[in-house]
Amino acid sequence: MESITKLRKKKMANKGITLIALVITIIVLLILVGVSIATLTGQNGVVTKASTAQKDTEIESAKEQAKVDIAAWIADKLENGEKAN
């Protein structure tokens, strides 16, 4: 009879530990989600940095295209024997 009581107590103790472990795991996951969202969308987040990098790339691409166009224009002038000013 005593051994049955001990088994029941042990079984109840295991359920309690499992529930505590589940709650702690959920809390840790919520903290990680909060940190991840802040990292993605914050002022220095990944999304903001990607948007800034895209704008910088577009500006530099336009500058490079302008340089290529000017070089082509000068080459055409020189090819035609004109003075490239």
N, C-alpha and C positions, 0 to 999 in steps of 0.2 A: 504494500500500500504506500509506503513511504517513497519507494522508487518511482511510482507513477506520479506522485506529487512533484518530485524532483525533475522528472522529464517534462512535465507541464510548465514548470517555472523556467526551465532551460529553453523550452520552445518559445515561451513568451518573451524571454530576454533576447532571443535571436530576432524575433519580429521587430522589437524596439530598435535594435541596432540597424536593421535593414531600413527602417523608416527614417532614422536619423541620417544614415548614409545617403538616402535618396534626397532628403531636404538639403543637405550640404552640397550635394552634386548640383541640384537645381540652382542654388544660390551662386555657386561658382560659375555655372554657365551663364547666368544672368549678368554677372559682373563682366565676364568675357565679352558678351554681346554688347554691353554698354561701352566698353573700351573700344571694341571694333567699330561700332557706329561712330564714335567720336573721332577715331583715327581716319575714317573714310570721309566724313562730312564736315569736320572742323575747319577752322580758319586756315590751318596749315595741313589740311587733310589731303588724301590722295586725289580726290575728285577735283579739289581746287588747284592743286599743283598740276594735274593733267590738263585742265582748262587753260591755265597760264602757259604751260609748255606748248599747247596747240596754237595759241595766239602768237607766241614768240616765233614758232616755226613758220607760220604764215607770213609774218612780217619779214623774216630773214629770206624766205623763198621769193617774196616780191622784190626785195633788194637785189638778190642774185639774178633774177630775171631781168631787172633793169640794167644791171652791169652787162649781161650777155647781149641785150638789145643795143646798148651803146657801142659795145665792141663790134657788133655786126654792122652797125651804121658806119663806124669809122672804117672798117674793112671795105665796105662798099664804096665809100668816098675815095679811098686810096686806090682801089681797083680801077675806078673810073678816071683816075688821074687828077682828081680834085684835091683841094687842100682841106684837110680835116681840122676844123677849129674847135 
